[in-house]
Structure formats: C-alpha cells, structure tokens
Amino acid sequence: MSFEINKLIRENIKKLIPYSSARDEFTGRADIFLDANENSLGSPLPNKYNRYPDPHQWKIKQKIAEIKGVPPQNIFIGNGSDECIDILYRGFCNPGKDNVIICPPTYGMYEVSAAINDVEIRRARLLDDFQLDLSYLEKLVDENTKLIWICSPNNPTANSINRHDIETVLNNFDGIVVIDEAYINFSRQKSFISELTEYPNLVVMHTLSKAWGLAALRLGMAFASEDIIAVFNKIKPPYNIGQATQELVLQALENVAEVNEFIRELVQSREEMVTSLKKVSVVEKIFPSDANFLLVKVNDARALYNYLLTKAIVVRDRSRVELCEGCLRITVGTKRENEQLIEALNNF
C-alpha cells in the first residue's frame, strides 16, 4: 500500500481558504468581546447563549481523548456521524468522477450521502455469513476509488466484521478505509482506534447516540490522522456544534461508570431476549449480535410487523433488504418493553 493523502484530496479543497470565524482568530483571555457581532445585551435564555460556542469543541475533545486514549488533535466532532460521512465525500470524492465501495446490507446513509454528492456507489455484497467478500471487493477497486465503508458491528446484521479481513483491506487499499463503530461498545471486539498510528488511511467513526444514550443531541466523532482531521476542519461549518449541546455532552462524559452499567445491562437483556425469542413459534432464526439490537428471521415479516403496530410496538422491517429477507430488526428495550414484545409475539 502506498497512501498519499494529497493524491486523494479534491483540488478545490486543497485550494480552499476556510472561513475564519471571530473565535478562530482570537486566542487568549479577554473580558470584552466586540468581535463577532453578537447581541451584547443578552438573550431570553441565560446570557452565555448570546455568545458563539467554541468552533473546535476543545473541552469535549480533551475529555474524549481521556476516555478513548487518542490525542485531541486526532478527533473531529460532528453534528451526528452523518456530518462526518458527508465531509468525507466533500473532501475526497470528485462528483461525477470518483467512486466509493459499500458492503451491503449496511447503514443506508453511506449511499444516500454519495447520491447527494454525485459519487458513484459500488457494492461488494457481504457473504452469506455477513462477512466481507474480499476477492470481489478487490475487483471493484480502480484508480478512482476513494473510500471503502465498513460498518462493524454492522447495521442491520448486528455482527462484527472479521478483524483480519479489515486489516487486509487497510494494508492493500491506497484510499481511505472508514470503519463505522457506532455499536462497538456492545461488542467484545477491540476498537480500531488503537490502530490509528499504524494506518494513515484509517478513519474510525463513533457516536454518542447508542451506548451513551444521547441520540437527541446529535454528536458523532471521527478519529484519524492529523492530516485527515485537518481536511474535516477545513470543510466543516464554523460553529457546527451548539453551546447547549457542548455543555450537555461535557456533563455526560463525566459519567463513564453509569454508561458502562447501561452497556452491561443492555448486553444482558440482549441475551435474555435471544433466549425468549427461541421459544417463539414464528421465529425461524436469530442472528448473532454484537450490537444493542437483534436481526430476527420470522415467518411472514410484513404481517408480523403490522401486527406489532396494532399492539403499539414498533420494530424495523428489514425484509426487503438484501440478505435480510424475512427479517425484522429489533432493538433491545427496557425489561418491561422486552416482556411486552415477547408476549405480543407469542399471541401472533
């Protein structure tokens, strides 16, 4: 592998002079801020909200650095992981020319964001065991392939991708390999974050929406080399994470022990759900899970989905997704929610 980031960055991005906000230009301490055209009289909310937030979220990055063991300069904070996905396209993929590879079935925003950015999608469908088809993936790569997306643990299949296979891709692809680890906290697999110094072409995405239970705050993270993070920072809007979100996230990051307890409880509930689902007559197969959800093959998925709606229970119908025919995706709920689901399934 011969990875040269300057060969991957779009020419217009190389030439781009990023917007410089007032908070980017000022460093140090001051008492009077007359630089950003803010409302100096305040706001209907506490006065701190009349000021622009830290554009680079350094307090959050420093706290995440402590938790993840990654230097702050190797972290990008996005308005959800979806912003991280979009920026990767805008930074490295020339519209109408370049292509990326996804491994379906997988998270749908990789393809949606590609379509928005006019980037060709190539599909290296997973094997029947939901693992990478390395030989076919290799055939899809050409000189215009910029990104390979790998979701592990994968959504909607819930399994982790074989680590050796991912390393094979990293070692043999000259472009950027993005590993989306949104569900890594529910898995025994080791995060690829620890491999950042070994692979300059690696981007790892995490989120606070799953294990941390902060889906409403919309905060995603990308971990990569300083060179790749510099591209993210060049493209992002000046104030992409609001002050209120930054404050709430900082509060949450002080409670690692509580989150670890959530994870333990959800994993235990997941295993209890597997045991209960095995006794349900309409369930044909439960796929192994390293996530906070289960992919379950059932008899007549659409009818069962509609039936559960009559019981005010919403699951995800994945029966029309390739390799997931006849399957429902079921999130691990609270103990009572799980009990109600099983009761409803037994009465179908």
C-alpha positions as semicolon CSV with decimal commas, in nm:
position;residue;x (nm);y (nm);z (nm)
1;M;0,000;0,000;0,000
2;S;0,121;0,349;-0,086
3;F;-0,102;0,605;0,086
4;E;-0,056;0,968;-0,015
5;I;-0,330;1,192;0,117
6;N;-0,252;1,477;-0,125
7;K;-0,343;1,249;-0,415
8;L;-0,684;1,189;-0,259
9;I;-0,793;1,539;-0,156
10;R;-1,005;1,717;-0,414
11;E;-0,819;2,002;-0,587
12;N;-1,084;2,258;-0,490
13;I;-1,045;2,155;-0,125
14;K;-0,667;2,189;-0,146
15;K;-0,717;2,545;-0,273
16;L;-0,999;2,625;-0,032
17;I;-0,939;2,908;0,211
18;P;-1,165;2,808;0,501
19;Y;-1,394;3,057;0,669
20;S;-1,221;3,217;0,964
21;S;-1,460;3,296;1,244
22;A;-1,402;3,556;1,512
23;R;-1,338;3,277;1,762
24;D;-1,077;3,124;1,532
25;E;-0,878;3,446;1,515
26;F;-0,882;3,527;1,887
27;T;-0,670;3,336;2,138
28;G;-0,605;3,416;2,500
29;R;-0,819;3,584;2,766
30;A;-1,050;3,885;2,732
31;D;-1,335;4,049;2,924
32;I;-1,500;4,245;2,645
33;F;-1,592;4,073;2,320
34;L;-1,680;4,310;2,037
35;D;-1,552;4,094;1,752
36;A;-1,837;3,864;1,645
37;N;-2,144;4,089;1,609
38;E;-2,322;3,903;1,888
39;N;-2,609;4,060;2,082
40;S;-2,422;4,219;2,371
41;L;-2,744;4,275;2,569
42;G;-2,802;3,901;2,613
43;S;-3,091;3,675;2,518
44;P;-3,417;3,538;2,666
45;L;-3,201;3,246;2,786
46;P;-2,901;3,264;3,020
47;N;-2,655;3,523;2,894
48;K;-2,390;3,271;2,786
49;Y;-2,610;3,169;2,493
50;N;-2,572;3,508;2,327
51;R;-2,210;3,413;2,250
52;Y;-2,086;3,179;1,977
53;P;-1,956;2,843;2,101
54;D;-1,604;2,708;2,071
55;P;-1,582;2,623;1,698
56;H;-1,345;2,331;1,764
57;Q;-1,504;2,194;2,083
58;W;-1,168;2,156;2,259
59;K;-1,311;2,077;2,603
60;I;-1,511;1,789;2,457
61;K;-1,212;1,665;2,258
62;Q;-0,991;1,672;2,565
63;K;-1,244;1,470;2,763
64;I;-1,295;1,220;2,480
65;A;-0,917;1,194;2,449
66;E;-0,903;1,082;2,813
67;I;-1,177;0,824;2,761
68;K;-1,062;0,686;2,424
69;G;-0,686;0,721;2,463
70;V;-0,650;0,932;2,148
71;P;-0,484;1,277;2,128
72;P;-0,737;1,564;2,085
73;Q;-0,580;1,666;1,755
74;N;-0,682;1,326;1,611
75;I;-1,051;1,386;1,687
76;F;-1,324;1,554;1,483
77;I;-1,662;1,631;1,640
78;G;-1,957;1,624;1,402
79;N;-2,324;1,711;1,410
80;G;-2,401;1,340;1,424
81;S;-2,193;1,081;1,240
82;D;-2,385;1,184;0,930
83;E;-2,185;1,508;0,914
84;C;-1,864;1,305;0,930
85;I;-1,989;1,091;0,641
86;D;-2,081;1,393;0,428
87;I;-1,750;1,569;0,489
88;L;-1,556;1,261;0,376
89;Y;-1,738;1,277;0,042
90;R;-1,688;1,651;0,004
91;G;-1,322;1,633;0,096
92;F;-1,207;1,335;-0,107
93;C;-1,459;1,246;-0,380
94;N;-1,488;1,438;-0,705
95;P;-1,854;1,448;-0,815
96;G;-1,926;1,257;-1,133
97;K;-1,578;1,102;-1,139
98;D;-1,484;0,916;-0,822
99;N;-1,643;0,611;-0,664
100;V;-1,670;0,451;-0,321
101;I;-1,738;0,095;-0,210
102;I;-2,001;-0,013;0,041
103;C;-2,065;-0,364;0,169
104;P;-2,442;-0,418;0,180
105;P;-2,650;-0,480;0,371
106;T;-2,518;-0,186;0,572
107;Y;-2,601;0,161;0,705
108;G;-2,803;0,346;0,442
109;M;-2,650;0,693;0,480
110;Y;-2,329;0,592;0,304
111;E;-2,532;0,552;-0,015
112;V;-2,763;0,850;0,042
113;S;-2,471;1,083;0,105
114;A;-2,297;0,950;-0,206
115;A;-2,605;1,028;-0,414
116;I;-2,626;1,380;-0,269
117;N;-2,261;1,438;-0,360
118;D;-2,293;1,275;-0,706
119;V;-2,045;0,999;-0,625
120;E;-2,074;0,650;-0,773
121;I;-2,151;0,369;-0,531
122;R;-2,006;0,023;-0,591
123;R;-2,148;-0,268;-0,394
124;A;-1,936;-0,551;-0,256
125;R;-2,221;-0,751;-0,107
126;L;-2,141;-0,938;0,210
127;L;-2,114;-1,316;0,201
128;D;-2,397;-1,529;0,340
129;D;-2,230;-1,521;0,684
130;F;-2,232;-1,138;0,668
131;Q;-1,853;-1,118;0,627
132;L;-1,653;-0,930;0,363
133;D;-1,617;-1,077;0,015
134;L;-1,255;-0,973;-0,020
135;S;-1,197;-1,108;-0,368
136;Y;-1,500;-0,929;-0,512
137;L;-1,423;-0,611;-0,320
138;E;-1,074;-0,608;-0,472
139;K;-1,219;-0,638;-0,824
140;L;-1,432;-0,326;-0,768
141;V;-1,136;-0,103;-0,682
142;D;-0,992;0,120;-0,956
143;E;-0,789;0,441;-0,973
144;N;-1,098;0,648;-0,889
145;T;-1,198;0,454;-0,576
146;K;-1,151;0,694;-0,285
147;L;-1,335;0,541;0,012
148;I;-1,427;0,195;0,138
149;W;-1,701;0,190;0,403
150;I;-1,704;-0,089;0,662
151;C;-1,962;-0,094;0,941
152;S;-1,854;-0,312;1,234
153;P;-2,060;-0,418;1,423
154;N;-2,274;-0,395;1,113
155;N;-2,620;-0,244;1,084
156;P;-2,863;-0,418;1,020
157;T;-2,691;-0,758;1,056
158;A;-2,555;-0,690;1,411
159;N;-2,233;-0,891;1,364
160;S;-1,874;-0,773;1,384
161;I;-1,664;-0,794;1,069
162;N;-1,363;-1,025;1,085
163;R;-1,072;-0,814;1,209
164;H;-0,814;-0,984;0,988
165;D;-1,027;-0,908;0,681
166;I;-1,045;-0,540;0,772
167;E;-0,667;-0,534;0,821
168;T;-0,628;-0,691;0,476
169;V;-0,827;-0,404;0,326
170;L;-0,630;-0,144;0,520
171;N;-0,299;-0,292;0,409
172;N;-0,388;-0,318;0,042
173;F;-0,603;-0,013;-0,040
174;D;-0,443;0,320;-0,131
175;G;-0,754;0,519;-0,046
176;I;-0,932;0,582;0,284
177;V;-1,093;0,299;0,480
178;V;-1,376;0,418;0,706
179;I;-1,474;0,187;0,991
180;D;-1,805;0,283;1,146
181;E;-1,803;0,154;1,503
182;A;-2,131;0,303;1,621
183;Y;-2,213;-0,018;1,812
184;I;-1,862;-0,112;1,930
185;N;-1,948;-0,065;2,299
186;F;-2,181;-0,365;2,286
187;S;-1,915;-0,589;2,133
188;R;-1,615;-0,773;2,272
189;Q;-1,420;-0,666;1,966
190;K;-1,138;-0,416;2,017
191;S;-1,186;-0,078;1,853
192;F;-0,967;0,008;1,556
193;I;-0,895;0,342;1,725
194;S;-0,586;0,178;1,872
195;E;-0,457;0,123;1,517
196;L;-0,461;0,489;1,405
197;T;-0,084;0,528;1,422
198;E;-0,034;0,212;1,216
199;Y;-0,272;0,300;0,932
200;P;-0,256;0,655;0,790
201;N;-0,554;0,573;0,564
202;L;-0,784;0,480;0,855
203;V;-1,087;0,677;0,975
204;V;-1,286;0,538;1,269
205;M;-1,632;0,675;1,347
206;H;-1,800;0,661;1,689
207;T;-2,120;0,815;1,820
208;L;-2,283;0,920;2,146
209;S;-2,625;0,810;2,017
210;K;-2,604;0,442;2,117
211;A;-2,421;0,334;2,432
212;W;-2,418;0,690;2,569
213;G;-2,792;0,733;2,510
214;L;-2,758;1,083;2,361
215;A;-2,929;1,034;2,025
216;A;-3,121;1,362;2,057
217;L;-2,802;1,568;2,093
218;R;-2,662;1,459;1,754
219;L;-2,294;1,419;1,824
220;G;-2,065;1,195;1,621
221;M;-1,689;1,154;1,624
222;A;-1,426;1,075;1,364
223;F;-1,078;0,960;1,468
224;A;-0,799;0,982;1,212
225;S;-0,451;1,116;1,138
226;E;-0,392;1,488;1,186
227;D;-0,376;1,529;0,807
228;I;-0,724;1,381;0,759
229;I;-0,866;1,572;1,057
230;A;-0,729;1,892;0,901
231;V;-0,945;1,823;0,593
232;F;-1,252;1,778;0,816
233;N;-1,183;2,108;0,993
234;K;-1,127;2,290;0,665
235;I;-1,471;2,191;0,533
236;K;-1,697;2,197;0,839
237;P;-1,927;2,493;0,914
238;P;-1,767;2,733;1,163
239;Y;-1,996;2,651;1,455
240;N;-2,125;2,302;1,381
241;I;-2,188;2,205;1,746
242;G;-2,403;2,441;1,953
243;Q;-2,320;2,564;2,302
244;A;-2,607;2,380;2,473
245;T;-2,503;2,052;2,312
246;Q;-2,141;2,105;2,413
247;E;-2,241;2,167;2,775
248;L;-2,470;1,864;2,796
249;V;-2,213;1,638;2,633
250;L;-1,946;1,751;2,880
251;Q;-2,182;1,665;3,166
252;A;-2,249;1,322;3,020
253;L;-1,880;1,246;2,964
254;E;-1,824;1,272;3,340
255;N;-2,038;0,959;3,390
256;V;-1,841;0,678;3,228
257;A;-1,927;0,435;3,509
258;E;-2,301;0,488;3,457
259;V;-2,266;0,431;3,083
260;N;-2,069;0,112;3,143
261;E;-2,358;-0,008;3,360
262;F;-2,604;0,072;3,079
263;I;-2,391;-0,135;2,842
264;R;-2,371;-0,428;3,082
265;E;-2,746;-0,424;3,137
266;L;-2,828;-0,396;2,767
267;V;-2,596;-0,683;2,674
268;Q;-2,753;-0,897;2,944
269;S;-3,103;-0,804;2,822
270;R;-2,996;-0,887;2,466
271;E;-2,901;-1,239;2,572
272;E;-3,225;-1,279;2,766
273;M;-3,417;-1,169;2,455
274;V;-3,238;-1,434;2,249
275;T;-3,342;-1,700;2,500
276;S;-3,705;-1,582;2,495
277;L;-3,722;-1,545;2,116
278;K;-3,600;-1,900;2,063
279;K;-3,926;-2,017;2,224
280;V;-4,148;-1,809;1,991
281;S;-4,306;-2,022;1,719
282;V;-4,291;-1,760;1,441
283;V;-3,916;-1,705;1,492
284;E;-3,708;-1,902;1,243
285;K;-3,358;-1,772;1,316
286;I;-3,184;-1,525;1,545
287;F;-2,857;-1,398;1,407
288;P;-2,560;-1,348;1,645
289;S;-2,538;-0,990;1,772
290;D;-2,255;-0,761;1,887
291;A;-2,492;-0,463;1,897
292;N;-2,790;-0,339;2,100
293;F;-3,033;-0,499;1,856
294;L;-3,114;-0,836;1,703
295;L;-3,176;-0,936;1,344
296;V;-3,453;-1,196;1,357
297;K;-3,587;-1,405;1,071
298;V;-3,956;-1,474;1,113
299;N;-4,250;-1,632;0,936
300;D;-4,414;-1,353;0,729
301;A;-4,215;-1,049;0,844
302;R;-4,451;-0,788;0,698
303;A;-4,760;-0,937;0,860
304;L;-4,582;-0,962;1,193
305;Y;-4,457;-0,604;1,167
306;N;-4,811;-0,479;1,102
307;Y;-4,948;-0,693;1,384
308;L;-4,698;-0,545;1,630
309;L;-4,809;-0,197;1,527
310;T;-5,161;-0,285;1,643
311;K;-5,004;-0,357;1,982
312;A;-4,829;-0,016;1,976
313;I;-4,490;-0,185;1,930
314;V;-4,261;-0,057;1,655
315;V;-3,975;-0,267;1,521
316;R;-3,787;-0,226;1,189
317;D;-3,895;-0,428;0,888
318;R;-3,575;-0,523;0,703
319;S;-3,737;-0,799;0,493
320;R;-3,677;-0,613;0,165
321;V;-3,306;-0,563;0,232
322;E;-3,066;-0,798;0,052
323;L;-2,952;-1,092;0,266
324;C;-3,211;-0,989;0,528
325;E;-3,516;-1,136;0,355
326;G;-3,788;-1,223;0,604
327;C;-3,615;-1,036;0,886
328;L;-3,714;-0,783;1,148
329;R;-3,458;-0,571;1,332
330;I;-3,547;-0,546;1,699
331;T;-3,380;-0,303;1,937
332;V;-3,316;-0,419;2,294
333;G;-3,565;-0,225;2,507
334;T;-3,627;-0,193;2,877
335;K;-3,710;-0,509;3,070
336;R;-4,082;-0,429;3,054
337;E;-4,071;-0,341;2,684
338;N;-3,897;-0,667;2,605
339;E;-4,155;-0,861;2,802
340;Q;-4,438;-0,691;2,616
341;L;-4,273;-0,770;2,283
342;I;-4,237;-1,139;2,366
343;E;-4,596;-1,154;2,490
344;A;-4,720;-0,998;2,167
345;L;-4,511;-1,234;1,954
346;N;-4,648;-1,536;2,140
347;N;-5,002;-1,416;2,071
348;F;-4,948;-1,365;1,698
